[in-house]
Amino acid sequence: MEKAVKLIPACAEDKDLISRLEADAGTNVNLCYQCGKCSAGCPAAFAMDYPPRQIIRLLQLGMVKPALQAESIWICATCETCSTRCPRGVDIASLMDALRREALR
């Protein structure tokens, strides 16, 4: 397994939520190094307020609330192009699903 840089979220509550989202999606947001391949391949990125790369970055920075409030999580078609293109194996499509489920709670 590749090493990931662990960014510390703003508060323990956000950290727990990010951990829960990662567990639900089966992926680690800190593996992402922001290459942008996910957003470049996303057929819906043009309509998103935050393209996939930026959603991941929000989570890396512990900014869960903006990620949960983003229109992007609802625009995502879950076509898995982003996950397929990711050189680090971040399952962005599953993460978008997890964010949608969390937003509905």
N, C-alpha and C positions, 0 to 999 in steps of 0.2 A: 504494500500500500504506500502511496506517495504521501510525503509530509505536506501538511497544510499549515498555513500561517493562521493562527487563531486570533481574531480580533475580538476584543472584549465589548460585549453589548453595553448599552447605557445603564441598564439595571438588571437585577437578578430575574425579575419577572419576564423581561424581554429575552433574556438568555434561556430561560426555561421554555418559552414559547418557540424560539428558534430551534432548540433541541427537539422539541415535540414535532415541529414541522419537518425537520430533517429525518427523524425516525419514521414519520408517516410517509414521507416521500422516498425513503431509502437512499438518501444522498447527503453529501456534505458540501454546503455552500462555500466553505473556505478552500475547497480545491480549485475553485474558479480563479483564474488569473486575468480575467477581463480581456480576452483576446477579441471578443466581439463576433465570433463565428456564429453564435446562436442568433444574435440579432440580425446579422447579415443574411441569414438563410430563412428567417421567419417571414412567412407570407402575410402575416397580420401586423407586423411591426410598424408599418406606416400609420396604422390607426391607433396605436397604443400611446398612452401618456408616458409610460416607462417601458421601453423595449426589454426583452428578456435579460439582457446583460445588466441593465440598471436595476431590475427587480432583485437579481442576485446581489448586486452591490449594496442595495438598501439593507438586505438581510445581513450581509457581511459587516455592515456598520452598526448593526443592532437597531435599525430603523424599521421595526416591524409594522408600526401603525400606518406609515405611508404605503408600505407594500400591500397591506390588507385593504386599504382604501383605494388602491389603484384600479382604474378601469381596465388596465391590461390583463388582470387575472380573469376577467370576464370575456375579454376579446379573444384571448388565447383559444385556438381551435384544438389544442392538444394533438396536433399532427405529428409531434415528436421529431420534427426536423431539427429543432434546437438541440435536443438530447443526442441525436445521431451525429451532429456536427461537432459536439463538444470534445476537444482533444483530451480533456481531463476526466471525462466520464460523469460529469454532473448531469443528473436526470432532471432537467429543467421542467419538462412537461409534467412529471410527477409532482414537482414542487409547486407548480401552478395549480394542480388539482388540490394539493394539501392547503394551499393558501385560500382557495375557494371554499373548501370545507370549513376552515377556521373562520373565514369571514362570515359564514352563515351561523356560527355559534352565537 
